[in-house]
Amino acid sequence: MLPKTPKSGFWKFVKTSAKVLFVIEAVCFAGSYAVYHRMNTNREFRQYINQNCPSLLDYYYKLGEFLGSSKLRELDATIWRAQDTKRE
């Protein structure tokens, strides 16, 4: 009979790290999809993002233009300008 040898701590660390990394990636993917979905369906949220993090909104518009002929950037700008003139 072969003698039992203890498992290496290194392989246990690698397996645990891989599981943790997979969970972190899944959570990040779900979060990014949730933000994308909210940006895609809510103009007020896009305006909030435009005021606080315009580079993120620019990437959103670029993705929409890359995937199809999206005129959402111009539509949002027109609506926001109209809202600003009503407030003044």
N, CA, C and O atoms as a CHARMM CRD file, in Angstrom:
* protein
*
  352
    1    1 MET  N      0.82500  -1.16500   0.00000 PROA 1      0.00000
    2    1 MET  CA     0.00000   0.00000   0.00000 PROA 1      0.00000
    3    1 MET  C      0.88200   1.24600   0.00000 PROA 1      0.00000
    4    1 MET  O      1.90600   1.30500   0.68100 PROA 1      0.00000
    5    2 LEU  N      0.46600   2.21800  -0.76600 PROA 2      0.00000
    6    2 LEU  CA     1.23300   3.45300  -0.84700 PROA 2      0.00000
    7    2 LEU  C      0.98800   4.31000   0.38100 PROA 2      0.00000
    8    2 LEU  O     -0.13500   4.40000   0.87700 PROA 2      0.00000
    9    3 PRO  N      2.02700   4.92500   0.85800 PROA 3      0.00000
   10    3 PRO  CA     1.82500   5.80000   2.01700 PROA 3      0.00000
   11    3 PRO  C      1.12900   7.09600   1.58600 PROA 3      0.00000
   12    3 PRO  O      1.38700   7.61600   0.50100 PROA 3      0.00000
   13    4 LYS  N      0.25300   7.60600   2.43900 PROA 4      0.00000
   14    4 LYS  CA    -0.44800   8.85500   2.14100 PROA 4      0.00000
   15    4 LYS  C      0.50300  10.02300   2.40200 PROA 4      0.00000
   16    4 LYS  O      1.19400  10.09600   3.41800 PROA 4      0.00000
   17    5 THR  N      0.49700  10.91900   1.43500 PROA 5      0.00000
   18    5 THR  CA     1.31500  12.12300   1.61100 PROA 5      0.00000
   19    5 THR  C      0.36300  13.31500   1.74900 PROA 5      0.00000
   20    5 THR  O     -0.68100  13.35600   1.09700 PROA 5      0.00000
   21    6 PRO  N      0.71400  14.25800   2.57600 PROA 6      0.00000
   22    6 PRO  CA    -0.16500  15.42300   2.72600 PROA 6      0.00000
   23    6 PRO  C     -0.18500  16.26000   1.45200 PROA 6      0.00000
   24    6 PRO  O      0.80800  16.35600   0.73100 PROA 6      0.00000
   25    7 LYS  N     -1.34300  16.86100   1.19700 PROA 7      0.00000
   26    7 LYS  CA    -1.46500  17.70600   0.01200 PROA 7      0.00000
   27    7 LYS  C     -0.68800  18.98900   0.23700 PROA 7      0.00000
   28    7 LYS  O     -0.58600  19.50300   1.35000 PROA 7      0.00000
   29    8 SER  N     -0.15500  19.47500  -0.84400 PROA 8      0.00000
   30    8 SER  CA     0.62100  20.69900  -0.78400 PROA 8      0.00000
   31    8 SER  C     -0.28100  21.88900  -0.46900 PROA 8      0.00000
   32    8 SER  O     -1.38300  21.99600  -1.00900 PROA 8      0.00000
   33    9 GLY  N      0.17500  22.76800   0.38800 PROA 9      0.00000
   34    9 GLY  CA    -0.57100  23.96700   0.71700 PROA 9      0.00000
   35    9 GLY  C     -0.66200  24.91400  -0.45900 PROA 9      0.00000
   36    9 GLY  O     -1.59400  25.71300  -0.54500 PROA 9      0.00000
   37   10 PHE  N      0.29300  24.83300  -1.36300 PROA 10     0.00000
   38   10 PHE  CA     0.30500  25.69200  -2.54800 PROA 10     0.00000
   39   10 PHE  C     -0.90800  25.42800  -3.42300 PROA 10     0.00000
   40   10 PHE  O     -1.56100  26.37300  -3.86500 PROA 10     0.00000
   41   11 TRP  N     -1.22800  24.14800  -3.68800 PROA 11     0.00000
   42   11 TRP  CA    -2.35700  23.82300  -4.55800 PROA 11     0.00000
   43   11 TRP  C     -3.69000  24.19600  -3.91800 PROA 11     0.00000
   44   11 TRP  O     -4.63200  24.58400  -4.60800 PROA 11     0.00000
   45   12 LYS  N     -3.76000  24.07400  -2.59600 PROA 12     0.00000
   46   12 LYS  CA    -4.96600  24.50000  -1.89700 PROA 12     0.00000
   47   12 LYS  C     -5.14100  26.01200  -2.04600 PROA 12     0.00000
   48   12 LYS  O     -6.25400  26.49200  -2.26000 PROA 12     0.00000
   49   13 PHE  N     -4.05800  26.75000  -1.93600 PROA 13     0.00000
   50   13 PHE  CA    -4.09500  28.20100  -2.11300 PROA 13     0.00000
   51   13 PHE  C     -4.51300  28.57200  -3.53400 PROA 13     0.00000
   52   13 PHE  O     -5.30800  29.49300  -3.71900 PROA 13     0.00000
   53   14 VAL  N     -3.98900  27.87200  -4.53900 PROA 14     0.00000
   54   14 VAL  CA    -4.32700  28.14800  -5.93300 PROA 14     0.00000
   55   14 VAL  C     -5.81400  27.88800  -6.18700 PROA 14     0.00000
   56   14 VAL  O     -6.47700  28.70200  -6.83100 PROA 14     0.00000
   57   15 LYS  N     -6.34300  26.77800  -5.69500 PROA 15     0.00000
   58   15 LYS  CA    -7.75100  26.44800  -5.89600 PROA 15     0.00000
   59   15 LYS  C     -8.65900  27.46400  -5.20600 PROA 15     0.00000
   60   15 LYS  O     -9.65300  27.90400  -5.78400 PROA 15     0.00000
   61   16 THR  N     -8.32300  27.83300  -3.98600 PROA 16     0.00000
   62   16 THR  CA    -9.13100  28.82000  -3.25800 PROA 16     0.00000
   63   16 THR  C     -9.07800  30.16800  -3.94900 PROA 16     0.00000
   64   16 THR  O    -10.10100  30.84200  -4.06800 PROA 16     0.00000
   65   17 SER  N     -7.90800  30.57100  -4.40300 PROA 17     0.00000
   66   17 SER  CA    -7.75800  31.85100  -5.09800 PROA 17     0.00000
   67   17 SER  C     -8.55400  31.86600  -6.40000 PROA 17     0.00000
   68   17 SER  O     -9.16100  32.88100  -6.74200 PROA 17     0.00000
   69   18 ALA  N     -8.55700  30.76200  -7.12100 PROA 18     0.00000
   70   18 ALA  CA    -9.31100  30.68100  -8.36800 PROA 18     0.00000
   71   18 ALA  C    -10.80600  30.81400  -8.10400 PROA 18     0.00000
   72   18 ALA  O    -11.50700  31.49100  -8.85600 PROA 18     0.00000
   73   19 LYS  N    -11.29900  30.18000  -7.05500 PROA 19     0.00000
   74   19 LYS  CA   -12.72000  30.28600  -6.71100 PROA 19     0.00000
   75   19 LYS  C    -13.08000  31.72200  -6.33600 PROA 19     0.00000
   76   19 LYS  O    -14.10200  32.24700  -6.77800 PROA 19     0.00000
   77   20 VAL  N    -12.23800  32.35100  -5.52300 PROA 20     0.00000
   78   20 VAL  CA   -12.49000  33.73100  -5.09900 PROA 20     0.00000
   79   20 VAL  C    -12.46500  34.66200  -6.30900 PROA 20     0.00000
   80   20 VAL  O    -13.31500  35.54400  -6.42800 PROA 20     0.00000
   81   21 LEU  N    -11.51400  34.47700  -7.19300 PROA 21     0.00000
   82   21 LEU  CA   -11.40900  35.30000  -8.39400 PROA 21     0.00000
   83   21 LEU  C    -12.64200  35.13800  -9.28000 PROA 21     0.00000
   84   21 LEU  O    -13.13500  36.11800  -9.83900 PROA 21     0.00000
   85   22 PHE  N    -13.13400  33.92600  -9.41000 PROA 22     0.00000
   86   22 PHE  CA   -14.34200  33.67700 -10.20800 PROA 22     0.00000
   87   22 PHE  C    -15.54200  34.39600  -9.61400 PROA 22     0.00000
   88   22 PHE  O    -16.33000  34.99000 -10.34900 PROA 22     0.00000
   89   23 VAL  N    -15.69200  34.35100  -8.30500 PROA 23     0.00000
   90   23 VAL  CA   -16.81600  35.02700  -7.64500 PROA 23     0.00000
   91   23 VAL  C    -16.70300  36.53900  -7.82100 PROA 23     0.00000
   92   23 VAL  O    -17.69900  37.20700  -8.09700 PROA 23     0.00000
   93   24 ILE  N    -15.50600  37.07600  -7.66400 PROA 24     0.00000
   94   24 ILE  CA   -15.30400  38.52300  -7.83800 PROA 24     0.00000
   95   24 ILE  C    -15.63700  38.94500  -9.26500 PROA 24     0.00000
   96   24 ILE  O    -16.29200  39.96700  -9.47000 PROA 24     0.00000
   97   25 GLU  N    -15.19900  38.18100 -10.23900 PROA 25     0.00000
   98   25 GLU  CA   -15.51200  38.49300 -11.64100 PROA 25     0.00000
   99   25 GLU  C    -17.01400  38.43900 -11.90100 PROA 25     0.00000
  100   25 GLU  O    -17.54000  39.29000 -12.61900 PROA 25     0.00000
  101   26 ALA  N    -17.70100  37.47700 -11.34400 PROA 26     0.00000
  102   26 ALA  CA   -19.15000  37.36400 -11.53300 PROA 26     0.00000
  103   26 ALA  C    -19.86700  38.55400 -10.91700 PROA 26     0.00000
  104   26 ALA  O    -20.80200  39.08800 -11.51400 PROA 26     0.00000
  105   27 VAL  N    -19.44300  38.97700  -9.73500 PROA 27     0.00000
  106   27 VAL  CA   -20.06500  40.12700  -9.07600 PROA 27     0.00000
  107   27 VAL  C    -19.79900  41.40200  -9.88000 PROA 27     0.00000
  108   27 VAL  O    -20.70600  42.21600 -10.05700 PROA 27     0.00000
  109   28 CYS  N    -18.58500  41.58400 -10.36200 PROA 28     0.00000
  110   28 CYS  CA   -18.25300  42.76300 -11.17000 PROA 28     0.00000
  111   28 CYS  C    -19.04800  42.77700 -12.47400 PROA 28     0.00000
  112   28 CYS  O    -19.52100  43.83400 -12.89300 PROA 28     0.00000
  113   29 PHE  N    -19.20000  41.63500 -13.11000 PROA 29     0.00000
  114   29 PHE  CA   -19.97800  41.55900 -14.33700 PROA 29     0.00000
  115   29 PHE  C    -21.43300  41.91500 -14.07700 PROA 29     0.00000
  116   29 PHE  O    -22.03600  42.66500 -14.84400 PROA 29     0.00000
  117   30 ALA  N    -21.99600  41.38300 -13.00500 PROA 30     0.00000
  118   30 ALA  CA   -23.39700  41.66900 -12.67500 PROA 30     0.00000
  119   30 ALA  C    -23.57800  43.15600 -12.37100 PROA 30     0.00000
  120   30 ALA  O    -24.56300  43.76100 -12.79300 PROA 30     0.00000
  121   31 GLY  N    -22.63800  43.73900 -11.64800 PROA 31     0.00000
  122   31 GLY  CA   -22.72500  45.16700 -11.33800 PROA 31     0.00000
  123   31 GLY  C    -22.61300  46.03400 -12.56500 PROA 31     0.00000
  124   31 GLY  O    -23.35900  47.00100 -12.71400 PROA 31     0.00000
  125   32 SER  N    -21.68700  45.70100 -13.45000 PROA 32     0.00000
  126   32 SER  CA   -21.52900  46.50600 -14.66100 PROA 32     0.00000
  127   32 SER  C    -22.74300  46.36300 -15.57700 PROA 32     0.00000
  128   32 SER  O    -23.13900  47.33000 -16.22900 PROA 32     0.00000
  129   33 TYR  N    -23.33400  45.18200 -15.63500 PROA 33     0.00000
  130   33 TYR  CA   -24.54300  45.01400 -16.43100 PROA 33     0.00000
  131   33 TYR  C    -25.69600  45.81900 -15.84300 PROA 33     0.00000
  132   33 TYR  O    -26.48200  46.41200 -16.58200 PROA 33     0.00000
  133   34 ALA  N    -25.79900  45.84100 -14.50500 PROA 34     0.00000
  134   34 ALA  CA   -26.87300  46.60000 -13.85600 PROA 34     0.00000
  135   34 ALA  C    -26.73600  48.09400 -14.16200 PROA 34     0.00000
  136   34 ALA  O    -27.73400  48.76100 -14.43600 PROA 34     0.00000
  137   35 VAL  N    -25.51300  48.62000 -14.11800 PROA 35     0.00000
  138   35 VAL  CA   -25.30000  50.03900 -14.43700 PROA 35     0.00000
  139   35 VAL  C    -25.60800  50.29400 -15.90600 PROA 35     0.00000
  140   35 VAL  O    -26.24500  51.29400 -16.23500 PROA 35     0.00000
  141   36 TYR  N    -25.16500  49.40700 -16.79400 PROA 36     0.00000
  142   36 TYR  CA   -25.44500  49.56400 -18.22500 PROA 36     0.00000
  143   36 TYR  C    -26.95200  49.55000 -18.48200 PROA 36     0.00000
  144   36 TYR  O    -27.46300  50.37500 -19.23900 PROA 36     0.00000
  145   37 HSD  N    -27.65100  48.62300 -17.85700 PROA 37     0.00000
  146   37 HSD  CA   -29.09700  48.52700 -18.05900 PROA 37     0.00000
  147   37 HSD  C    -29.80100  49.79500 -17.56700 PROA 37     0.00000
  148   37 HSD  O    -30.72000  50.30000 -18.21200 PROA 37     0.00000
  149   38 ARG  N    -29.35600  50.29600 -16.42000 PROA 38     0.00000
  150   38 ARG  CA   -29.98300  51.52200 -15.89600 PROA 38     0.00000
  151   38 ARG  C    -29.68000  52.71200 -16.79900 PROA 38     0.00000
  152   38 ARG  O    -30.54500  53.55900 -17.01700 PROA 38     0.00000
  153   39 MET  N    -28.46100  52.78300 -17.32400 PROA 39     0.00000
  154   39 MET  CA   -28.12500  53.87100 -18.24500 PROA 39     0.00000
  155   39 MET  C    -28.91800  53.74500 -19.54000 PROA 39     0.00000
  156   39 MET  O    -29.26800  54.75200 -20.15600 PROA 39     0.00000
  157   40 ASN  N    -29.19600  52.53700 -19.94600 PROA 40     0.00000
  158   40 ASN  CA   -29.89800  52.29700 -21.19700 PROA 40     0.00000
  159   40 ASN  C    -31.39100  52.61400 -21.08900 PROA 40     0.00000
  160   40 ASN  O    -32.03300  52.88500 -22.10400 PROA 40     0.00000
  161   41 THR  N    -31.94700  52.58600 -19.89100 PROA 41     0.00000
  162   41 THR  CA   -33.38100  52.75500 -19.73800 PROA 41     0.00000
  163   41 THR  C    -33.79300  54.03100 -19.01100 PROA 41     0.00000
  164   41 THR  O    -34.98300  54.34200 -18.96400 PROA 41     0.00000
  165   42 ASN  N    -32.84300  54.78300 -18.43800 PROA 42     0.00000
  166   42 ASN  CA   -33.20100  55.91100 -17.59800 PROA 42     0.00000
  167   42 ASN  C    -32.40100  57.15300 -17.99800 PROA 42     0.00000
  168   42 ASN  O    -31.20100  57.23300 -17.73700 PROA 42     0.00000
  169   43 ARG  N    -33.06300  58.10800 -18.62400 PROA 43     0.00000
  170   43 ARG  CA   -32.39100  59.33400 -19.08600 PROA 43     0.00000
  171   43 ARG  C    -31.91300  60.18300 -17.90200 PROA 43     0.00000
  172   43 ARG  O    -30.85700  60.81000 -17.98100 PROA 43     0.00000
  173   44 GLU  N    -32.67600  60.20700 -16.81900 PROA 44     0.00000
  174   44 GLU  CA   -32.27500  60.98500 -15.64800 PROA 44     0.00000
  175   44 GLU  C    -30.98900  60.43200 -15.04300 PROA 44     0.00000
  176   44 GLU  O    -30.14900  61.19700 -14.56800 PROA 44     0.00000
  177   45 PHE  N    -30.83000  59.11500 -15.05600 PROA 45     0.00000
  178   45 PHE  CA   -29.59200  58.51600 -14.56100 PROA 45     0.00000
  179   45 PHE  C    -28.42300  58.88400 -15.47100 PROA 45     0.00000
  180   45 PHE  O    -27.31900  59.13500 -14.99000 PROA 45     0.00000
  181   46 ARG  N    -28.65900  58.91700 -16.78300 PROA 46     0.00000
  182   46 ARG  CA   -27.60400  59.34100 -17.71200 PROA 46     0.00000
  183   46 ARG  C    -27.21100  60.78900 -17.43800 PROA 46     0.00000
  184   46 ARG  O    -26.03300  61.13700 -17.51500 PROA 46     0.00000
  185   47 GLN  N    -28.18400  61.62700 -17.12000 PROA 47     0.00000
  186   47 GLN  CA   -27.87200  63.01800 -16.81000 PROA 47     0.00000
  187   47 GLN  C    -27.06100  63.10500 -15.51500 PROA 47     0.00000
  188   47 GLN  O    -26.13000  63.90600 -15.42900 PROA 47     0.00000
  189   48 TYR  N    -27.39500  62.30500 -14.52200 PROA 48     0.00000
  190   48 TYR  CA   -26.63300  62.24500 -13.28100 PROA 48     0.00000
  191   48 TYR  C    -25.19500  61.80200 -13.56300 PROA 48     0.00000
  192   48 TYR  O    -24.24800  62.38900 -13.03900 PROA 48     0.00000
  193   49 ILE  N    -25.03400  60.76700 -14.38900 PROA 49     0.00000
  194   49 ILE  CA   -23.70100  60.29300 -14.75000 PROA 49     0.00000
  195   49 ILE  C    -22.95100  61.37700 -15.52100 PROA 49     0.00000
  196   49 ILE  O    -21.74700  61.54800 -15.32900 PROA 49     0.00000
  197   50 ASN  N    -23.64000  62.10200 -16.38200 PROA 50     0.00000
  198   50 ASN  CA   -23.01800  63.17400 -17.15200 PROA 50     0.00000
  199   50 ASN  C    -22.49200  64.26600 -16.22900 PROA 50     0.00000
  200   50 ASN  O    -21.43200  64.83400 -16.49100 PROA 50     0.00000
  201   51 GLN  N    -23.20500  64.56200 -15.16900 PROA 51     0.00000
  202   51 GLN  CA   -22.77300  65.60100 -14.23800 PROA 51     0.00000
  203   51 GLN  C    -21.63100  65.14000 -13.34800 PROA 51     0.00000
  204   51 GLN  O    -20.78300  65.95000 -12.97400 PROA 51     0.00000
  205   52 ASN  N    -21.58900  63.85700 -12.99900 PROA 52     0.00000
  206   52 ASN  CA   -20.61100  63.36400 -12.03300 PROA 52     0.00000
  207   52 ASN  C    -19.43400  62.61300 -12.64100 PROA 52     0.00000
  208   52 ASN  O    -18.33200  62.64200 -12.09200 PROA 52     0.00000
  209   53 CYS  N    -19.65000  61.94800 -13.75700 PROA 53     0.00000
  210   53 CYS  CA   -18.57300  61.17200 -14.38700 PROA 53     0.00000
  211   53 CYS  C    -18.79700  61.14800 -15.89700 PROA 53     0.00000
  212   53 CYS  O    -19.21700  60.12900 -16.44400 PROA 53     0.00000
  213   54 PRO  N    -18.51800  62.27200 -16.57800 PROA 54     0.00000
  214   54 PRO  CA   -18.83100  62.35000 -18.01100 PROA 54     0.00000
  215   54 PRO  C    -18.04300  61.37000 -18.87900 PROA 54     0.00000
  216   54 PRO  O    -18.50500  60.99900 -19.95800 PROA 54     0.00000
  217   55 SER  N    -16.86500  60.94700 -18.42800 PROA 55     0.00000
  218   55 SER  CA   -16.10200  59.99700 -19.24300 PROA 55     0.00000
  219   55 SER  C    -16.81000  58.64900 -19.32400 PROA 55     0.00000
  220   55 SER  O    -16.74500  57.98300 -20.35800 PROA 55     0.00000
  221   56 LEU  N    -17.48000  58.23800 -18.25900 PROA 56     0.00000
  222   56 LEU  CA   -18.23400  56.98500 -18.27300 PROA 56     0.00000
  223   56 LEU  C    -19.38700  57.06300 -19.26100 PROA 56     0.00000
  224   56 LEU  O    -19.65300  56.10600 -19.98900 PROA 56     0.00000
  225   57 LEU  N    -20.07100  58.20400 -19.28600 PROA 57     0.00000
  226   57 LEU  CA   -21.16900  58.38500 -20.23000 PROA 57     0.00000
  227   57 LEU  C    -20.65100  58.41600 -21.66300 PROA 57     0.00000
  228   57 LEU  O    -21.31600  57.92100 -22.57400 PROA 57     0.00000
  229   58 ASP  N    -19.48000  58.98800 -21.86800 PROA 58     0.00000
  230   58 ASP  CA   -18.88700  59.01600 -23.20600 PROA 58     0.00000
  231   58 ASP  C    -18.60300  57.59900 -23.69700 PROA 58     0.00000
  232   58 ASP  O    -18.85000  57.29200 -24.86300 PROA 58     0.00000
  233   59 TYR  N    -18.08800  56.73300 -22.82600 PROA 59     0.00000
  234   59 TYR  CA   -17.86100  55.34100 -23.20600 PROA 59     0.00000
  235   59 TYR  C    -19.17600  54.63800 -23.52300 PROA 59     0.00000
  236   59 TYR  O    -19.23600  53.81900 -24.44100 PROA 59     0.00000
  237   60 TYR  N    -20.22300  54.94900 -22.77400 PROA 60     0.00000
  238   60 TYR  CA   -21.54900  54.36900 -23.03800 PROA 60     0.00000
  239   60 TYR  C    -22.03000  54.77100 -24.43300 PROA 60     0.00000
  240   60 TYR  O    -22.50600  53.93300 -25.19900 PROA 60     0.00000
  241   61 TYR  N    -21.90100  56.06400 -24.75700 PROA 61     0.00000
  242   61 TYR  CA   -22.32700  56.52900 -26.08000 PROA 61     0.00000
  243   61 TYR  C    -21.47600  55.90400 -27.18800 PROA 61     0.00000
  244   61 TYR  O    -22.00600  55.52600 -28.23200 PROA 61     0.00000
  245   62 LYS  N    -20.17200  55.79300 -26.97100 PROA 62     0.00000
  246   62 LYS  CA   -19.29900  55.18500 -27.98400 PROA 62     0.00000
  247   62 LYS  C    -19.66900  53.73000 -28.22800 PROA 62     0.00000
  248   62 LYS  O    -19.65200  53.26200 -29.36700 PROA 62     0.00000
  249   63 LEU  N    -20.00200  53.01400 -27.15800 PROA 63     0.00000
  250   63 LEU  CA   -20.41000  51.61700 -27.31000 PROA 63     0.00000
  251   63 LEU  C    -21.69600  51.52600 -28.12100 PROA 63     0.00000
  252   63 LEU  O    -21.82000  50.66900 -28.99500 PROA 63     0.00000
  253   64 GLY  N    -22.65700  52.40900 -27.83500 PROA 64     0.00000
  254   64 GLY  CA   -23.90700  52.41800 -28.59200 PROA 64     0.00000
  255   64 GLY  C    -23.68900  52.75300 -30.05500 PROA 64     0.00000
  256   64 GLY  O    -24.33400  52.17300 -30.92900 PROA 64     0.00000
  257   65 GLU  N    -22.78000  53.69000 -30.33100 PROA 65     0.00000
  258   65 GLU  CA   -22.49700  54.05400 -31.71900 PROA 65     0.00000
  259   65 GLU  C    -21.74600  52.93700 -32.44500 PROA 65     0.00000
  260   65 GLU  O    -21.91700  52.74500 -33.64800 PROA 65     0.00000
  261   66 PHE  N    -20.91500  52.20400 -31.70600 PROA 66     0.00000
  262   66 PHE  CA   -20.17000  51.09500 -32.31200 PROA 66     0.00000
  263   66 PHE  C    -21.10800  49.93500 -32.66000 PROA 66     0.00000
  264   66 PHE  O    -20.97800  49.31800 -33.71700 PROA 66     0.00000
  265   67 LEU  N    -22.04400  49.65000 -31.77100 PROA 67     0.00000
  266   67 LEU  CA   -22.94900  48.51600 -31.98800 PROA 67     0.00000
  267   67 LEU  C    -24.04600  48.81200 -33.00200 PROA 67     0.00000
  268   67 LEU  O    -24.58300  47.89200 -33.61900 PROA 67     0.00000
  269   68 GLY  N    -24.37900  50.07200 -33.17900 PROA 68     0.00000
  270   68 GLY  CA   -25.42900  50.43400 -34.11500 PROA 68     0.00000
  271   68 GLY  C    -25.41900  51.92500 -34.33000 PROA 68     0.00000
  272   68 GLY  O    -24.61100  52.63700 -33.73400 PROA 68     0.00000
  273   69 SER  N    -26.29000  52.39600 -35.15900 PROA 69     0.00000
  274   69 SER  CA   -26.32400  53.82800 -35.42900 PROA 69     0.00000
  275   69 SER  C    -27.19400  54.51500 -34.37000 PROA 69     0.00000
  276   69 SER  O    -28.34300  54.87500 -34.62600 PROA 69     0.00000
  277   70 SER  N    -26.63000  54.68300 -33.20600 PROA 70     0.00000
  278   70 SER  CA   -27.36200  55.27600 -32.09000 PROA 70     0.00000
  279   70 SER  C    -27.21500  56.79400 -32.11600 PROA 70     0.00000
  280   70 SER  O    -26.10200  57.31700 -32.17000 PROA 70     0.00000
  281   71 LYS  N    -28.32500  57.48400 -32.07600 PROA 71     0.00000
  282   71 LYS  CA   -28.34200  58.94300 -32.02000 PROA 71     0.00000
  283   71 LYS  C    -28.71700  59.41000 -30.61300 PROA 71     0.00000
  284   71 LYS  O    -29.21800  60.52000 -30.43500 PROA 71     0.00000
  285   72 LEU  N    -28.47400  58.57300 -29.63600 PROA 72     0.00000
  286   72 LEU  CA   -28.87400  58.86500 -28.27000 PROA 72     0.00000
  287   72 LEU  C    -28.11800  60.06000 -27.69400 PROA 72     0.00000
  288   72 LEU  O    -28.68100  60.82800 -26.91400 PROA 72     0.00000
  289   73 ARG  N    -26.85700  60.22300 -28.06900 PROA 73     0.00000
  290   73 ARG  CA   -26.06200  61.34100 -27.57500 PROA 73     0.00000
  291   73 ARG  C    -26.70700  62.66900 -27.96200 PROA 73     0.00000
  292   73 ARG  O    -26.86700  63.55500 -27.12300 PROA 73     0.00000
  293   74 GLU  N    -27.07500  62.80400 -29.23800 PROA 74     0.00000
  294   74 GLU  CA   -27.68400  64.04600 -29.70900 PROA 74     0.00000
  295   74 GLU  C    -29.05700  64.26700 -29.08600 PROA 74     0.00000
  296   74 GLU  O    -29.40700  65.39300 -28.73300 PROA 74     0.00000
  297   75 LEU  N    -29.83600  63.19500 -28.95100 PROA 75     0.00000
  298   75 LEU  CA   -31.16200  63.29700 -28.35200 PROA 75     0.00000
  299   75 LEU  C    -31.07400  63.74700 -26.89300 PROA 75     0.00000
  300   75 LEU  O    -31.81600  64.63200 -26.46600 PROA 75     0.00000
  301   76 ASP  N    -30.17100  63.14000 -26.14000 PROA 76     0.00000
  302   76 ASP  CA   -29.99700  63.53700 -24.74100 PROA 76     0.00000
  303   76 ASP  C    -29.55100  64.99600 -24.63800 PROA 76     0.00000
  304   76 ASP  O    -30.07900  65.75000 -23.82000 PROA 76     0.00000
  305   77 ALA  N    -28.59200  65.39200 -25.45800 PROA 77     0.00000
  306   77 ALA  CA   -28.09900  66.77300 -25.40600 PROA 77     0.00000
  307   77 ALA  C    -29.22000  67.75800 -25.72900 PROA 77     0.00000
  308   77 ALA  O    -29.32200  68.80400 -25.08900 PROA 77     0.00000
  309   78 THR  N    -30.05200  67.44300 -26.70100 PROA 78     0.00000
  310   78 THR  CA   -31.16600  68.31200 -27.06600 PROA 78     0.00000
  311   78 THR  C    -32.16700  68.43500 -25.91400 PROA 78     0.00000
  312   78 THR  O    -32.61100  69.53600 -25.59100 PROA 78     0.00000
  313   79 ILE  N    -32.51200  67.33500 -25.31200 PROA 79     0.00000
  314   79 ILE  CA   -33.48100  67.34500 -24.21400 PROA 79     0.00000
  315   79 ILE  C    -32.91000  68.07800 -23.00300 PROA 79     0.00000
  316   79 ILE  O    -33.62200  68.84600 -22.35500 PROA 79     0.00000
  317   80 TRP  N    -31.63000  67.84900 -22.68800 PROA 80     0.00000
  318   80 TRP  CA   -31.03100  68.52000 -21.53400 PROA 80     0.00000
  319   80 TRP  C    -30.91000  70.02200 -21.75900 PROA 80     0.00000
  320   80 TRP  O    -31.09300  70.80900 -20.83000 PROA 80     0.00000
  321   81 ARG  N    -30.60000  70.42200 -22.99900 PROA 81     0.00000
  322   81 ARG  CA   -30.54900  71.86500 -23.29200 PROA 81     0.00000
  323   81 ARG  C    -31.94000  72.49100 -23.14100 PROA 81     0.00000
  324   81 ARG  O    -32.07000  73.59200 -22.60700 PROA 81     0.00000
  325   82 ALA  N    -32.96500  71.80000 -23.60300 PROA 82     0.00000
  326   82 ALA  CA   -34.33600  72.30800 -23.47600 PROA 82     0.00000
  327   82 ALA  C    -34.74000  72.42500 -22.01400 PROA 82     0.00000
  328   82 ALA  O    -35.41100  73.38200 -21.62900 PROA 82     0.00000
  329   83 GLN  N    -34.34000  71.46800 -21.20700 PROA 83     0.00000
  330   83 GLN  CA   -34.64500  71.52300 -19.76900 PROA 83     0.00000
  331   83 GLN  C    -33.90600  72.69700 -19.11400 PROA 83     0.00000
  332   83 GLN  O    -34.46700  73.37800 -18.25600 PROA 83     0.00000
  333   84 ASP  N    -32.66400  72.93400 -19.51000 PROA 84     0.00000
  334   84 ASP  CA   -31.90300  74.03800 -18.94900 PROA 84     0.00000
  335   84 ASP  C    -32.49200  75.37800 -19.30700 PROA 84     0.00000
  336   84 ASP  O    -32.48800  76.29000 -18.48000 PROA 84     0.00000
  337   85 THR  N    -33.00600  75.53000 -20.53100 PROA 85     0.00000
  338   85 THR  CA   -33.58800  76.80300 -20.91400 PROA 85     0.00000
  339   85 THR  C    -34.91700  77.04600 -20.19600 PROA 85     0.00000
  340   85 THR  O    -35.27200  78.19600 -19.93600 PROA 85     0.00000
  341   86 LYS  N    -35.65700  75.98100 -19.87200 PROA 86     0.00000
  342   86 LYS  CA   -36.91100  76.13300 -19.12900 PROA 86     0.00000
  343   86 LYS  C    -36.64100  76.56400 -17.68500 PROA 86     0.00000
  344   86 LYS  O    -37.43600  77.29500 -17.09300 PROA 86     0.00000
  345   87 ARG  N    -35.53000  76.11500 -17.12800 PROA 87     0.00000
  346   87 ARG  CA   -35.19300  76.46000 -15.74000 PROA 87     0.00000
  347   87 ARG  C    -34.77300  77.91400 -15.60700 PROA 87     0.00000
  348   87 ARG  O    -34.95100  78.52200 -14.55100 PROA 87     0.00000
  349   88 GLU  N    -34.22100  78.46800 -16.66700 PROA 88     0.00000
  350   88 GLU  CA   -33.72200  79.85600 -16.59700 PROA 88     0.00000
  351   88 GLU  C    -34.79100  80.86000 -16.70900 PROA 88     0.00000
  352   88 GLU  O    -34.51900  82.06000 -16.66600 PROA 88     0.00000
